[in-house]
Amino acid sequence: MGMDRAISLTGQPPTWEAIRSELTRLGFEPTIRMIDGLPAFPDEMPGDEWRELRLGFPAGMVTLRRGAGNLSCVVWGNADPALMAAWEALCRAAERACDRTSS
């Protein structure tokens, strides 16, 4: 079973670049492993209309989904503390990127 945290959007969704920038500020640099269910090249960037990103962190994989009016960060419920820290960082980065987009 997964753990999911939804982040409400009040305006336009943030770009991946904005979220990645916030993650970098928090000391995390994930690699995009999949874009919308398809494998991604190591240097590939998602287009503006992405719906789901699978992000590889040293501790494992976290999913970022963009839906109608929200972003959702998902990790497996059996994640170890290092992966939970990556998930928390992604949640914080997405929230900060949303705040920047709506201001």
C-alpha positions as CSV (number, residue, x, y, z in Angstrom):
1,M,0.0,0.0,0.0
2,G,1.3,3.5,-0.9
3,M,1.4,6.7,1.1
4,D,0.0,9.6,-0.8
5,R,0.1,13.4,0.0
6,A,-2.0,15.7,-2.2
7,I,-1.0,19.4,-2.7
8,S,-3.9,21.6,-3.8
9,L,-3.2,24.0,-6.7
10,T,-4.7,27.4,-6.6
11,G,-3.5,28.4,-10.1
12,Q,-1.4,26.9,-12.8
13,P,0.7,23.8,-11.8
14,P,4.4,24.4,-11.3
15,T,6.8,23.2,-13.9
16,W,9.1,20.2,-13.3
17,E,12.0,22.7,-13.4
18,A,10.5,24.7,-10.5
19,I,9.9,21.6,-8.4
20,R,13.4,20.3,-9.2
21,S,14.9,23.7,-8.3
22,E,13.2,23.5,-4.9
23,L,14.4,19.9,-4.4
24,T,18.0,21.0,-5.2
25,R,17.7,23.7,-2.5
26,L,16.7,20.9,0.0
27,G,19.8,18.9,-1.0
28,F,18.1,16.3,-3.2
29,E,18.8,15.6,-6.9
30,P,16.5,12.9,-8.3
31,T,16.7,11.4,-11.7
32,I,13.6,11.1,-13.8
33,R,13.1,7.3,-14.5
34,M,9.7,7.5,-16.2
35,I,7.5,10.1,-17.8
36,D,3.8,9.3,-18.1
37,G,4.5,5.5,-17.9
38,L,7.3,5.4,-20.4
39,P,11.0,5.0,-19.6
40,A,13.0,8.2,-19.7
41,F,16.5,8.8,-20.8
42,P,18.9,10.1,-18.0
43,D,18.9,13.6,-19.3
44,E,15.3,13.7,-20.6
45,M,13.0,16.5,-19.4
46,P,9.2,16.1,-19.3
47,G,7.1,18.3,-21.6
48,D,4.7,20.9,-20.2
49,E,1.8,18.5,-20.2
50,W,3.3,15.7,-18.1
51,R,0.9,13.8,-15.9
52,E,3.2,11.4,-13.9
53,L,6.9,11.3,-13.1
54,R,8.7,8.5,-11.5
55,L,11.7,9.9,-9.7
56,G,14.7,7.9,-8.7
57,F,16.4,8.9,-5.4
58,P,19.4,7.1,-4.0
59,A,17.1,5.4,-1.5
60,G,14.4,4.4,-4.1
61,M,11.6,5.6,-6.3
62,V,8.9,8.3,-5.6
63,T,6.0,9.2,-7.9
64,L,4.8,12.7,-8.6
65,R,1.4,12.9,-10.2
66,R,-0.3,16.0,-11.6
67,G,-4.1,15.9,-11.6
68,A,-7.0,18.3,-11.9
69,G,-6.3,20.9,-9.2
70,N,-3.6,19.0,-7.3
71,L,-0.2,17.4,-7.3
72,S,0.2,14.1,-5.5
73,C,3.4,12.6,-4.1
74,V,3.3,8.8,-3.6
75,V,5.7,6.4,-2.0
76,W,5.3,2.8,-0.9
77,G,4.2,2.3,2.7
78,N,7.1,0.1,3.5
79,A,9.7,2.8,2.6
80,D,12.7,3.0,4.8
81,P,13.7,6.3,6.6
82,A,15.9,7.4,3.8
83,L,13.1,7.0,1.2
84,M,10.6,8.7,3.5
85,A,13.0,11.6,3.8
86,A,13.1,11.8,-0.1
87,W,9.3,11.7,-0.2
88,E,9.0,14.4,2.4
89,A,11.5,16.6,0.5
90,L,9.5,16.1,-2.7
91,C,6.3,17.1,-0.9
92,R,7.9,20.2,0.5
93,A,9.5,21.1,-2.9
94,A,6.2,20.7,-4.7
95,E,4.4,22.9,-2.1
96,R,7.1,25.6,-2.4
97,A,6.9,25.5,-6.2
98,C,3.1,25.8,-6.0
99,D,3.4,28.8,-3.7
100,R,5.8,30.5,-6.1
101,T,3.5,29.8,-9.0
102,S,0.4,31.2,-7.3
103,S,2.2,34.4,-6.1
